[in-house]
């Protein structure tokens, strides 16, 4: 599952790790979004 930087920062889950994917341009958004891969 991919999550935004904001979602990663607000997560309180202790059994989830996050791996940086990088800044990604998404259709319909004017700026890139920093994405992380959520890993259990």
N, C-alpha and C positions, 0 to 999 in steps of 0.2 A: 504494500500500500504506500502511495506517495502522499506526503503531507507538507504543508507550507511551513516556513520558519516560525510563523506565529502559532501554528498548531503544536509544533514541537516544543516551543517555549512554554505553552500553557498546559502541556501534558503533565499529569500527576502519576501516570502509570509507572510502576517500578519494574515491571517485567517486559518492558519494551526498550529496545535500543534504536538509535537513529543513525543512519549512514548518509552523509551528504551526497546528493546527486549533483547539485550545482544550480546555477541560475539558468532558468529555462524560459524561453519566449512562448507564451500561450496565446492562441488565437483569441481575439476579442479583448485582450488586455494591452494597455499601452506600455507597461513596463514588464521586465522579466520578473519571475517569481523564483525565489530560492526554495528548492525542494529537497526533501529528505526521504529516504526509504525507511519505513518503520519495520523493525525486525523483532520477532519474538524469540 
